[in-house]
Amino acid sequence: MIGAGWAGCAAAVELSSRGAQVSLLEAARTLGGRARKVAVKQHTLDNGQHILLGAYSATLALMHKLGIQMDQAFLRLPLQMVYPSIDEGMEFIAPKLPAPLHLLVALLRAKGLSRPDKMALARFSSTARWMDWQLNQDCSVSELLERFDQTPRLCQLMWVPLCIAALNTPPERASAQVFLNVLRDSLGARRTASDMLIPRQDLSALFPEQAQQFIQRAGGIVKSGISVKRLIPDRQNGFNTWHLECHVDDAISTQEFDAIIIATGAEQASRLLNDMVAAQKAAPLPSFEYESITTCYLQYPPSVHLRRPFFALRDQPEQGHWGQFVFDRGQLNPDQAGLLAVVVSASHQATDLGNEALAKALALQLAAMFEMPELAQPVWQQIISEKRATFSCTPSLQRPDNQLGLENCFIAGDYTRCDYPATLEAAIRSGIAAATLCLS
C-alpha cells in the first residue's frame, strides 16, 4: 500500500480485516495525507478544518469497525446555516424530526428569508426529488440554480456556500450533478444523514492513527518516511509481482509485493504508473485542475467564544471579507479555548494577499460581523493553505476507475470514480473499493 492518507488507510484496514498481510508505506512523517495534524506554535492543529456528514456511510461504518467512540470523536449538530446577524444573513436550523418534515419545519421557521426565498427553496427540493436527483446532462451549479428559479438572496446565503463547502469549486464551474448527489444523500435522505459532524480531535488521531493500530494488531506493517520512487513489474510462474524501489533518507532499498494499491494523489500516481501504462497499454490517469483551501487559525484569550460552535460568513472580497465559515475550536476541545478557525474554500484569490494580510483581513471580518472589536487583535495567528486540496469538480469530469488494467495493481483516492466530490467519504469509498478488487 503506497500512501497513508484516508484512502490508503481505509484500503489497508479493509484488507487487514479480511486476513491479508498489509504493508502501508507513507512518504510523510505523519499519517493522514491532506487531512492530518500539524504542529504549529507548540499547538496541534489540523492542516484544514473539516465537517463530515451523517450521510458519510462508508466513513462512519469504518470508524465503527475500528471501535471509535463517535460521541467522543465528533460534535454532532443538526443541519444548519446560521450567520452572525440576521440582517446580513439568515438562520436555518433543522429540528430533530423525521425526514422530510425536519426540512419543512426548518424552512417555515427560517429567519432572514422572505416568502419568495422560501418558496424557491421548497421548489428546488420538490423538483429535485421528482427528478430523482438526476440530470439528463450535467451542467454548472449556477446554471442549475438559474433553471430552478432560485432567488439571488437564497443563492448567496444557502446554495453558493453549500456548493463551495461541498465541492470546493465555484458554482459557475462546479458540477451540478455531483452537487445533487451530495444533496440527495443528505437533504434527500433520513434526518440523521443531514447532520453535521465536527471533529473534536485532530484529524490524524480521528482516523489514520486508529487505522494504524488496527493494521498492526492484525500483523501488518505501517512505515512513515518511506518514499516509493519506482514500480518494477516482475512476472514469475505466471503471476505478476511488484518490486518497489523505496527511499528512506539517503538509503535505497527494493521490496517485493504480490499486489499494490497506489493511494497517493493523482499526480504522484501518474508519475509512478507512466512507464507501465505505456508499456502494457493500460488506461492512463487523466490530468486534473486543482482548488486550494485555506484555514486561518486566530488565537484569542480563553474567555473569547462564539454563541455557536460554528457560523457561516458572507464572503465579500470587494470589502476584504474572504471567510466563509468560522469554527469555535474551544467548543470542540476545551484545550483550544479561544481558538477560532476561519475557512476560505477555493482560496487562490485570497492567498494572493499573502499570509499576514489575509489573516488581518479575516480578523477584521470577524470583528465586524460579530460586532466584537476584540476579534480584530488576535494573540497569534497561523495560515495553513493546501494549494491542491481538491480537484476542480467540473461538469462531466472523467474520473478513473480503481483498476487501470495492470495486473495486481490498483489505485485509490478521492479523485477516482465516485458519486461524491473530493471528500473524506470519497477517499474512504475508493480505498474500500480498491481493497475489494485486490482481494478478488
C-alpha positions as CSV (number, residue, x, y, z in Angstrom):
1,M,0.0,0.0,0.0
2,I,1.6,3.3,-1.1
3,G,0.2,6.3,0.7
4,A,-1.3,6.6,4.1
5,G,-3.9,9.2,3.5
6,W,-7.5,8.4,4.3
7,A,-7.9,6.3,1.1
8,G,-4.8,4.3,1.8
9,C,-5.7,3.8,5.5
10,A,-9.2,2.6,4.5
11,A,-7.8,0.1,2.0
12,A,-5.3,-1.2,4.5
13,V,-7.9,-1.6,7.2
14,E,-10.3,-3.4,4.8
15,L,-7.5,-5.8,3.7
16,S,-6.3,-6.4,7.2
17,S,-9.8,-7.2,8.4
18,R,-10.1,-9.8,5.7
19,G,-6.9,-11.6,6.5
20,A,-4.5,-10.0,4.1
21,Q,-0.9,-9.3,5.2
22,V,-0.5,-5.5,4.7
23,S,2.4,-3.1,4.4
24,L,1.4,0.5,4.5
25,L,4.1,2.9,3.3
26,E,3.9,6.7,3.7
27,A,6.4,9.3,2.5
28,A,5.5,11.9,5.1
29,R,6.2,11.5,8.8
30,T,2.5,12.0,9.8
31,L,-0.3,9.8,8.5
32,G,-3.4,11.4,7.0
33,G,-2.4,12.9,3.7
34,R,-4.4,16.1,3.1
35,A,-6.4,15.6,6.3
36,R,-3.8,15.4,9.1
37,K,-2.5,17.1,12.1
38,V,0.4,19.7,12.1
39,A,2.4,21.1,14.9
40,V,2.3,24.9,15.0
41,K,3.4,27.3,17.8
42,Q,3.6,24.4,20.3
43,H,0.0,23.5,19.4
44,T,-1.5,20.6,17.5
45,L,-3.7,21.9,14.7
46,D,-5.2,20.4,11.5
47,N,-4.0,21.3,8.1
48,G,-7.6,22.2,7.3
49,Q,-10.9,22.4,9.1
50,H,-13.3,19.6,8.1
51,I,-17.0,18.8,8.6
52,L,-18.4,15.3,8.0
53,L,-22.0,14.5,7.2
54,G,-24.3,11.8,8.7
55,A,-24.6,10.7,5.1
56,Y,-20.9,9.5,5.0
57,S,-22.0,5.9,5.5
58,A,-18.7,4.3,4.5
59,T,-16.6,6.5,6.7
60,L,-18.9,6.0,9.7
61,A,-19.0,2.3,9.2
62,L,-15.3,2.0,9.0
63,M,-14.9,4.1,12.2
64,H,-17.3,1.8,13.9
65,K,-15.2,-1.2,12.8
66,L,-12.2,0.5,14.4
67,G,-14.1,1.0,17.7
68,I,-14.1,4.7,17.6
69,Q,-16.5,6.3,20.1
70,M,-18.5,8.7,17.9
71,D,-19.8,10.9,20.7
72,Q,-16.2,11.5,21.8
73,A,-14.8,11.9,18.3
74,F,-17.4,14.4,17.0
75,L,-19.8,17.1,17.9
76,R,-23.0,16.2,16.1
77,L,-25.3,19.0,15.1
78,P,-28.5,19.1,13.1
79,L,-28.3,20.6,9.6
80,Q,-27.9,24.4,9.9
81,M,-26.8,27.5,8.1
82,V,-26.6,30.3,10.7
83,Y,-24.9,33.7,10.1
84,P,-23.8,36.1,12.9
85,S,-26.5,38.6,12.0
86,I,-30.0,38.1,10.5
87,D,-29.6,41.5,8.9
88,E,-26.6,40.2,7.0
89,G,-27.6,36.6,6.6
90,M,-30.1,34.1,7.8
91,E,-30.9,31.4,10.4
92,F,-31.9,27.9,9.1
93,I,-31.8,25.1,11.6
94,A,-33.3,21.6,11.1
95,P,-35.2,20.2,14.1
96,K,-34.9,16.6,15.2
97,L,-38.0,15.4,13.3
98,P,-38.4,12.6,10.7
99,A,-37.4,13.4,7.2
100,P,-38.6,15.4,5.2
101,L,-40.6,17.0,8.0
102,H,-37.4,18.4,9.5
103,L,-36.7,20.4,6.4
104,L,-40.2,21.7,6.1
105,V,-40.2,22.9,9.7
106,A,-36.8,24.4,9.3
107,L,-38.0,26.3,6.2
108,L,-41.1,27.6,8.0
109,R,-39.0,28.8,11.0
110,A,-36.1,30.2,9.0
111,K,-35.2,33.8,9.7
112,G,-33.8,36.2,7.2
113,L,-35.5,34.6,4.2
114,S,-38.5,36.3,2.5
115,R,-41.5,34.3,1.3
116,P,-40.2,34.2,-2.3
117,D,-36.9,32.8,-0.9
118,K,-38.7,30.1,1.0
119,M,-40.9,29.2,-2.0
120,A,-37.8,29.0,-4.2
121,L,-36.1,26.6,-1.7
122,A,-39.2,24.4,-1.5
123,R,-39.5,24.4,-5.3
124,F,-35.9,23.3,-5.6
125,S,-36.3,20.5,-3.1
126,S,-39.5,19.1,-4.6
127,T,-38.3,19.3,-8.2
128,A,-35.0,17.6,-7.4
129,R,-36.9,14.8,-5.7
130,W,-39.2,14.5,-8.6
131,M,-36.2,14.2,-10.9
132,D,-34.7,11.6,-8.5
133,W,-31.7,14.0,-8.2
134,Q,-30.6,13.1,-11.7
135,L,-29.9,15.4,-14.7
136,N,-30.1,14.3,-18.3
137,Q,-26.9,16.2,-19.0
138,D,-24.6,17.7,-16.4
139,C,-24.2,21.5,-16.2
140,S,-22.8,24.0,-13.8
141,V,-24.4,24.7,-10.4
142,S,-25.0,28.3,-11.5
143,E,-27.0,27.0,-14.5
144,L,-28.9,24.6,-12.3
145,L,-29.9,27.4,-9.8
146,E,-31.0,29.6,-12.6
147,R,-33.0,26.8,-14.2
148,F,-34.8,26.2,-10.8
149,D,-35.5,30.0,-10.5
150,Q,-33.6,30.4,-7.2
151,T,-33.7,33.9,-5.8
152,P,-30.4,35.9,-5.6
153,R,-30.6,36.1,-1.8
154,L,-31.1,32.3,-1.4
155,C,-28.3,31.6,-3.8
156,Q,-26.0,33.9,-1.9
157,L,-26.8,32.7,1.6
158,M,-27.6,29.0,1.0
159,W,-26.7,27.4,-2.3
160,V,-23.4,29.0,-3.1
161,P,-21.9,28.4,0.4
162,L,-23.1,24.8,0.3
163,C,-21.6,24.3,-3.2
164,I,-18.2,25.8,-2.3
165,A,-18.1,23.8,1.0
166,A,-19.1,20.5,-0.6
167,L,-17.3,20.7,-3.9
168,N,-14.6,23.3,-3.2
169,T,-15.3,24.7,-6.7
170,P,-17.0,28.0,-7.5
171,P,-20.7,27.4,-8.7
172,E,-20.0,28.8,-12.2
173,R,-17.6,25.9,-12.7
174,A,-18.9,23.2,-10.3
175,S,-20.8,20.1,-11.4
176,A,-24.5,20.3,-10.8
177,Q,-24.8,16.5,-10.9
178,V,-22.2,16.0,-8.2
179,F,-23.8,18.7,-6.1
180,L,-27.2,17.0,-6.5
181,N,-25.6,13.7,-5.4
182,V,-24.5,15.3,-2.2
183,L,-27.9,16.8,-1.6
184,R,-29.6,13.5,-2.4
185,D,-27.7,11.7,0.3
186,S,-28.1,14.4,2.9
187,L,-31.2,16.6,2.4
188,G,-33.0,13.9,0.4
189,A,-32.4,11.0,2.9
190,R,-33.2,10.3,6.5
191,R,-32.9,13.1,9.0
192,T,-29.6,11.9,10.6
193,A,-28.0,11.9,7.1
194,S,-28.1,15.7,7.1
195,D,-26.4,16.0,10.5
196,M,-23.1,17.8,10.6
197,L,-20.3,16.1,12.4
198,I,-17.4,18.3,13.5
199,P,-14.3,16.6,14.7
200,R,-13.3,17.1,18.4
201,Q,-9.9,15.5,17.9
202,D,-7.1,16.3,15.5
203,L,-7.6,14.7,12.1
204,S,-4.7,12.2,12.4
205,A,-6.0,11.0,15.8
206,L,-9.5,10.8,14.4
207,F,-8.9,8.0,11.9
208,P,-5.4,7.4,10.5
209,E,-3.7,6.7,13.8
210,Q,-6.6,4.4,14.8
211,A,-6.2,2.6,11.4
212,Q,-2.5,2.2,12.1
213,Q,-3.2,0.5,15.4
214,F,-5.8,-1.8,13.8
215,I,-3.4,-2.8,11.0
216,Q,-0.5,-3.5,13.4
217,R,-2.7,-5.6,15.7
218,A,-3.6,-7.7,12.6
219,G,0.1,-8.3,11.9
220,G,0.5,-5.6,9.3
221,I,3.3,-3.1,8.9
222,V,3.0,0.7,8.9
223,K,6.1,2.7,8.0
224,S,6.3,6.5,7.5
225,G,9.2,8.5,6.0
226,I,9.4,6.0,3.1
227,S,9.2,7.4,-0.4
228,V,8.4,4.9,-3.3
229,K,10.2,6.2,-6.4
230,R,9.7,3.3,-8.9
231,L,7.5,0.3,-9.6
232,I,9.0,-2.7,-11.3
233,P,6.7,-5.5,-12.5
234,D,8.1,-9.0,-12.3
235,R,6.2,-11.9,-13.9
236,Q,7.3,-15.2,-12.3
237,N,5.5,-18.5,-12.7
238,G,2.6,-16.8,-14.5
239,F,1.9,-14.5,-11.5
240,N,2.7,-10.8,-11.7
241,T,4.5,-9.5,-8.6
242,W,5.8,-6.0,-8.0
243,H,9.2,-4.6,-6.8
244,L,9.1,-1.2,-5.2
245,E,12.2,1.0,-5.1
246,C,12.0,2.7,-1.8
247,H,14.0,5.7,-0.5
248,V,14.5,6.2,3.2
249,D,16.6,9.3,3.9
250,D,19.7,8.6,1.8
251,A,19.3,4.8,1.6
252,I,17.7,2.9,-1.3
253,S,16.0,-0.5,-1.0
254,T,13.8,-2.8,-3.0
255,Q,10.8,-4.6,-1.6
256,E,8.6,-7.2,-3.3
257,F,4.8,-7.5,-3.0
258,D,2.1,-9.7,-4.5
259,A,-0.1,-6.7,-5.2
260,I,0.0,-3.0,-4.7
261,I,-2.6,-0.2,-4.2
262,I,-1.4,3.3,-5.0
263,A,-3.2,5.6,-2.7
264,T,-1.3,8.8,-3.4
265,G,-2.6,11.9,-5.1
266,A,-3.3,11.7,-8.8
267,E,-0.1,13.4,-9.9
268,Q,2.1,11.1,-7.8
269,A,0.2,8.1,-9.0
270,S,0.7,9.2,-12.6
271,R,4.5,9.5,-12.1
272,L,4.7,6.0,-10.7
273,L,2.5,4.5,-13.4
274,N,3.5,6.2,-16.6
275,D,6.1,3.7,-17.7
276,M,3.8,0.7,-17.1
277,V,0.8,2.3,-18.6
278,A,2.6,3.0,-21.9
279,A,4.3,-0.5,-22.0
280,Q,1.1,-2.5,-21.2
281,K,-1.4,-0.3,-23.0
282,A,-3.4,0.3,-19.8
283,A,-5.6,3.3,-19.3
284,P,-3.6,6.4,-18.3
285,L,-4.6,8.6,-15.5
286,P,-6.3,11.9,-16.6
287,S,-4.9,15.2,-15.5
288,F,-6.8,17.4,-13.1
289,E,-7.1,21.0,-12.3
290,Y,-7.0,21.8,-8.6
291,E,-8.5,24.1,-6.0
292,S,-7.0,25.3,-2.8
293,I,-8.4,25.6,0.7
294,T,-7.0,27.9,3.4
295,T,-7.7,27.7,7.1
296,C,-6.7,30.7,9.3
297,Y,-6.3,30.0,13.0
298,L,-6.8,33.0,15.2
299,Q,-5.9,32.6,18.9
300,Y,-7.6,34.9,21.4
301,P,-7.7,34.8,25.2
302,P,-9.5,31.7,26.6
303,S,-12.5,33.8,27.6
304,V,-13.4,34.6,24.0
305,H,-16.1,32.4,22.5
306,L,-18.9,32.5,19.9
307,R,-22.6,31.9,20.5
308,R,-22.4,28.7,18.5
309,P,-19.7,26.1,17.6
310,F,-19.7,27.4,14.0
311,F,-21.2,30.1,11.8
312,A,-21.5,30.8,8.1
313,L,-19.9,34.0,6.9
314,R,-20.7,36.2,3.9
315,D,-17.6,36.4,1.8
316,Q,-17.5,39.7,0.0
317,P,-14.0,40.1,-1.5
318,E,-14.7,43.6,-2.6
319,Q,-15.0,44.5,1.1
320,G,-12.0,42.5,2.1
321,H,-14.2,39.7,3.6
322,W,-12.8,36.3,2.5
323,G,-14.0,33.9,5.2
324,Q,-16.9,31.6,4.5
325,F,-17.2,29.7,7.8
326,V,-15.8,30.1,11.3
327,F,-15.4,27.4,14.0
328,D,-15.0,28.0,17.7
329,R,-12.5,25.3,18.4
330,G,-12.9,25.8,22.2
331,Q,-16.4,24.4,22.0
332,L,-15.0,21.3,20.4
333,N,-11.9,20.8,22.6
334,P,-11.5,22.6,25.9
335,D,-7.8,22.6,25.4
336,Q,-8.3,25.0,22.5
337,A,-10.3,27.7,24.3
338,G,-10.2,31.0,22.5
339,L,-9.1,29.4,19.2
340,L,-11.1,30.3,16.1
341,A,-10.6,28.6,12.7
342,V,-11.8,30.6,9.6
343,V,-12.2,28.6,6.4
344,V,-11.7,30.0,2.9
345,S,-12.5,27.5,0.2
346,A,-11.5,27.9,-3.4
347,S,-8.9,30.3,-2.0
348,H,-6.5,31.1,-4.8
349,Q,-7.5,34.7,-5.0
350,A,-7.4,35.2,-1.2
351,T,-3.9,33.7,-0.8
352,D,-2.6,36.2,-3.3
353,L,-2.8,38.8,-0.5
354,G,-0.1,37.0,1.5
355,N,-0.5,35.2,4.8
356,E,-0.1,38.3,7.1
357,A,-2.5,40.5,5.1
358,L,-5.1,37.7,4.8
359,A,-5.0,36.8,8.5
360,K,-5.5,40.5,9.3
361,A,-8.4,40.8,6.8
362,L,-10.1,37.7,8.3
363,A,-9.7,39.0,11.9
364,L,-11.3,42.4,10.8
365,Q,-14.1,40.5,9.1
366,L,-14.9,38.6,12.3
367,A,-14.8,41.8,14.4
368,A,-17.3,43.5,12.0
369,M,-19.7,40.6,11.6
370,F,-19.9,39.6,15.2
371,E,-19.7,43.3,16.5
372,M,-16.8,42.2,18.7
373,P,-13.9,44.7,18.3
374,E,-11.6,42.5,20.3
375,L,-11.6,39.9,17.5
376,A,-9.6,42.4,15.4
377,Q,-6.5,41.7,17.6
378,P,-5.7,38.0,18.0
379,V,-2.9,36.9,20.3
380,W,-1.3,34.9,17.4
381,Q,-2.4,33.7,14.0
382,Q,-1.5,30.9,11.6
383,I,-2.4,30.5,8.0
384,I,-2.4,26.9,6.6
385,S,-3.1,26.6,2.8
386,E,-3.4,23.3,0.9
387,K,-2.8,24.6,-2.6
388,R,-4.0,21.3,-4.2
389,A,-6.6,20.4,-1.6
390,T,-9.1,19.0,-4.1
391,F,-9.6,18.6,-7.8
392,S,-11.9,21.1,-9.6
393,C,-15.2,19.2,-9.6
394,T,-16.4,20.4,-13.0
395,P,-19.4,19.2,-15.1
396,S,-19.0,15.7,-16.7
397,L,-15.5,15.3,-15.3
398,Q,-14.0,11.9,-16.3
399,R,-12.5,10.2,-13.2
400,P,-10.5,6.9,-13.4
401,D,-11.6,3.5,-12.1
402,N,-9.8,1.8,-9.3
403,Q,-8.5,-0.7,-11.8
404,L,-6.4,0.6,-14.8
405,G,-5.7,-2.8,-16.5
406,L,-2.4,-3.5,-14.8
407,E,-2.3,-6.9,-13.1
408,N,-2.4,-6.8,-9.3
409,C,-2.1,-3.0,-9.3
410,F,-4.9,-0.7,-8.2
411,I,-5.4,2.9,-7.4
412,A,-7.3,4.6,-4.6
413,G,-8.0,8.2,-3.8
414,D,-10.8,10.8,-3.7
415,Y,-10.2,11.6,-7.4
416,T,-11.3,8.1,-8.6
417,R,-14.8,7.4,-10.0
418,C,-17.4,8.2,-7.4
419,D,-20.7,10.0,-6.9
420,Y,-19.1,12.4,-4.5
421,P,-16.6,15.3,-4.9
422,A,-13.1,15.2,-3.3
423,T,-14.3,14.5,0.3
424,L,-13.1,12.2,3.1
425,E,-16.1,9.9,2.2
426,A,-15.0,9.7,-1.4
427,A,-11.5,8.7,-0.2
428,I,-12.8,6.0,2.2
429,R,-15.1,4.6,-0.5
430,S,-12.3,4.5,-3.0
431,G,-9.9,2.7,-0.6
432,I,-12.5,0.0,0.2
433,A,-13.3,-0.5,-3.5
434,A,-9.6,-0.9,-4.3
435,A,-9.1,-3.4,-1.5
436,T,-12.1,-5.4,-2.6
437,L,-10.7,-5.5,-6.2
438,C,-7.3,-6.5,-4.8
439,L,-8.8,-9.5,-2.9
440,S,-10.9,-10.6,-5.8
